[in-house]
Each structure stands twice: as C-alpha cells, then as structure tokens.
Amino acid sequence: MKFATTRAGLIRAGVFFLVLLVIPIVGGPGYLLNTLIFTIMYAALSSSWNLIGGYAGYPSLGHVAFFGIGAYATGIIFSDSVYGGYAPFFLLPVIGLGVAFMSIPIGWVSMRTRADVFAIVTITLLFITQTLAFNLKNVTGGAQGKSVAPAPFDVGTYDWPFYYAMLILLAIAMGISLYFRRSKIGLSLATVRADEDKAHGVGVRVTAVKLIAFAVSAGLVAMVGGVWAYYVGFIYPQFAVDPLITIGMVLMAFLGGRGTLWGPVLGAFILVPAQEYFAQAFGASELYLIAYAAVFLVIMLFLPRGILPSITERLARRRASAAGAARDGASPTPSALPTSEVKVVR
Amino acid sequence: MHSLIQAIILGILTGGVYALMASGQTLIFGIMKVVNLAQGALVVLGAYLTYTLFTQLGIDPFLSILITTPLLFLVGVGVQYVLLRPLHGDDVAQLSLLVTFAIALGVEGVLSFAYGSTLTNVQPAYANFSWTILGYQVSLVRFVAFLLSLVMLGLLYLILQRTKFGRSVRATVQNPMSAQLLGVNANRVSALGFGLGAATAAAAGSVFGMLNSFNPGSHYDLISRLLTIVVLGGLGSIGGSVVAALVMGVASSVVSALASPIWSDFTFFIVLLLVLLIRPRGLFGARTRGAL
C-alpha cells in the first residue's frame, strides 16, 4: 500500500477542490458560504496543526497563539483608518514568514521537552499571548478590541475573496502535508514520533526537522488568522486567542485521524457544521461548551486513532483476509496488517 | 521596604494554597504520568460548591471543606474509572492529557450553565477581618487558609508515608512495573490517587473562593500557574511542588507590589521559560524518560 501520488489520490483532491471552487458560483442559501468559510478555515488550521501535532507527535495546545498574532498583525497594519482592499491578502505571505521565523526560538525552547510537558509549555504560550493582547493596550486596543479596515467588496459577492483565500490556504497546507509525507522530512518526523531517542541515535537531525515542522505550521496558522481578522472585522483578545480554537484544531485532527493527509479536513467538515447546528439549536454558549467536551471525550474513548486510520485498517484487514481466503484459507500474514499509519504510508 | 515585606508575607500565605492545589496535580502525574489539565477546573468546581453551601445552607466556607473534599474525591475516582482507565494504545499520555482538557471544558460548561459567567466571591462575615502585627497586615482568611493548607499537606504526607495505600503509591511513582510485579493493584492506586488529587483541589477551592473573585473561566488562569509550579518543582515531586508554590507565591506577589499586578502573571511564564532553558526537569524532578 504505497501512498504515491496515485491517480485515485489526484482525482480525489481534484474533485474536492473543484466542488469547493464552484460552490460560490452555483450559489445556495445565504448561510452556506459563511459556514463553509469557517469549515475551510478549520480544515486549514487543523491540517497545519497536523504537521507538528500529527506527523511529529508533538501535541501543541498553543497554536491559537500564532493564529492570534496573525490576526493582530492584519488588524494593526490595516486598522480602521486605512483603506484595505485586497492588500491584506497580499500581505499574508509576509505575516506567515514573519511568524514562522518568530516561532523558531519558541519551538526550540519548548521542544526541549517531550509530549506532556511540551503541551504544558505550548498552553502557556496561549496564555502569554492572550495576556499580552489584553494588556498592550496601545497596540492591540486591549479588551476594547481592535477594528480592522472594512473590506470594500460588493455586497453580493462579499464573502468570495475570504472564501477563496481560505481555500488557497487549505490547499497550501495540504500541499505541504503531502510534500512532508513524500520527502525525507516526513520520514524523519515519523521516526521522531516513533522513538525520538533512537532516531537521534541513528543520525536523524531531530531538532532541525522538528523546528521546520513547527515553524511551517505556525506560519500557516498565522496566515489563516490574518484572513479571519479581515473577515470578522473586529478582534478581541478572548476571541483571537481563544482556547476553543486550539482545541478545535486538535479535536478535528484527532477525529479524522492525525498524521494523515485527509484526516484533519474530514474532521473539520464533520465538526464545524455540527458546531453551527448546535449553536443554532441550543443557542446558549454554555451548552455548546458541554457538547464540545462530550464530543471530545467520545472521540478519545471510542475512536482514539481517528476515523481514517480505523477505516484503512479495517479495509486492509478485509483485503488481507479475502486474499487469505483466495489462497485456500491460508491465514493473512501479520505483516500485511498495517500497525500504524506511518507504516501504511511507507 | 515595608511594601516588600508585606508582599512577601502575602506571597507566602498565598503560596501555601497553591502548594495544596499543586501537590494534588503532581501526585496525579507521579502515579499515572498524566498531566491533569483539569486541576484548575476542579479547584473552581470546589469553590462553586462552597459558594452554594454557604449561600444556600449557610455553611461556613472552612467547614464546607468537610463536605466538598469527600465529594470531589469521589468525582476524581469516577473520572479515572470512566474516562481515563479505558484509554489504551501507543500514546496514552497524549490521549489522557486531552481527556483531562475535555473534562476542564466540560466542568467550565456545566458551571457557566448553572451559575452564569459573572464573577462571584464567597464572603463570610469575617472576610475582611485582619490583624496588624508590627505594622504588617495579615488577613484572617489568608492566615487560616495557609494553616489549613499546611494541615492538609500534612495529612497527605501521613497518608503517603504511613498507610499501605501510601506505600503502593510511592512504589508506583518510583517504578510502576516493579510495583505491579510486587502485587500493587495499579488500577486501584491510580483511581485513589486521582481521587486524592481532586480532593486537594476541592480543599484548595473552598479557600480560593474566599481569597479571589472567580467565574467558570477562572480555571485557565489557575492551570497556567499550577503548571508552572509543578514544572518548577519537578513533575511528580510533592516536596518540590510545595517549595515551588511558595517561591512562585512570593515572586508573583513581590512583582505585583513593586511593578504592577499585570506583570505578576508574567512572572509565572518567565520562570517557566527559564526553568525549561536551564533545568528542564525542575528543582527536584527525577529524570523520567519520555516525560522530559
């Protein structure tokens, strides 16, 4: 089962993006595009998180810090007095690169620790950023919030630029994921995830690949944050650096299957619409929080490896047993069963 | 000078309460190798229980500890039994961490549903009483809270040192595999350990509710402080967490008095970064493979 850029994979990706490309043109109910923007946003966020959290096995709980930094970067450069136009979109790569470089020392310090403590450090990063956003009032506007230049787009197609910007970011995030999997970086990350000490011992440049994954992931998340800020138009510390966004990224990757290309996307396309539905149905944000926690617990307890890996494994098992039956009841060889996603890939 | 000493007194008294919360968290890590991100939420839950007992039934906040502690002990045991024990696979540590985070979110959701998100405070009649000793203010609530924390920590010490359960816990902390081989029931120790950790959170929560205004979202502030304390003390070391809590209590209170309260939060973060840069295993931490 080699994950080359198979024809099936190409067709799958082609159809997926083609459908999403034409949806605004075809049109639909008013809320559709709005829901899709957030769905694609989370798919992009979760795919970016997956680079470090899935492939490298370092579960960052602080990625929303970079999201917030990207949001505030857009908000500060294009504050209400400045005419924005399409400029905020063109500035995104600069923000992404800037945040990526900025995240390197952060990653270097925090990745001196392993899984648990790494999660602690990154969650602290979240709190640092939020505290800064609240307290650096001259720059961020503090709790009063910061308004971003209103976008001068036509009412009829107002959502389009944001929609396509998010879609492009998702494509980039997935493209990088794909590149990671098919390159030496991905292989090195897989060894880090499996056993970092041994990987280090046999000469894998663990620190370098971890930092690359961390920086790329942080930069992508910051760019998504930039688009988000321009779209919502007004940013508050508690929403730009919201623990729920972090948890969203993690949860979606876990639901779909972390360390897989399509897992985070699948997770986002299940959870975000569900979320919108819950918000419509229950209204009150407290119930929403409870529902979120419940879904989270159910996934952890019953689908700890995520949907895609579970399905792949089941398919492989069925195929193996079918092959075994064909060989006159010979039992499937254990090596035919993929024990983890990493091995499925390679 | 006067304000510095006043800040140090305040810091020590506050640090005592943090020590209680952190000891539970580090105990849970020691036994199960799980960083309990729900510890802050359990403290807030304890505070709200105390609030309800006080406002509805008129039970004194300090006395309510006798009710909240056993209650949260049971909650802790239940959580371990239902949510943490079934986890298995390669990355149990990661999954457990996220499960505790989900528990924190759930507790926050339930509390905001029940109480709303406005800040509240437990205000018994003696809340504002304080002594003046040699010109320094010592508030009654803080002083009793500190003493109480010492008593609870003493109890915890006795449980760990003098009981059979305590021996099993210490054995599990040192070497889970050998402990099991020698007949320690790991599941039982984990469940009771998690319960004990939650119980310290409850006791600390009752006091926390008198010292601070809180709302269901307060657990984020708490957990970031607790994590710093626990990492500084060395994960799994109860003595370390007590020392670290006192150090951090004093440090943040001094910074808050001399600079501004805003920066007192930052003392925690800066200390955390320094610890990770200089000595990632903390003051008294053992070198555990996989954790650091």
Interface residues (C-beta under 8 A of the other chain):
Chain A: G57 P59 L61 V109 S110 R112 T113 R114 A115 D116 V117 A119 I120 V121 I123 T124 F127 I128 T131 N135 D197 P243 I247 V250 F254 A284 S285 E286 L287 Y288 L289 I290 Y292 A293 A294 F296 L297 M300 L301 P304 R305 S340
Chain B: F29 K33 V34 V35 L37 L83 P86 L87 H88 G89 D90 D91 A93 Q94 L95 L97 L98 V99 F101 A102 I103 L105 G106 E108 G109 V110 S112 F113 Y220 D221 I223 S224 L227 T228 V231 L235 I262 D265 F266 F269 L272 L273 L276 L277 P280 R289 G290 A291 L292
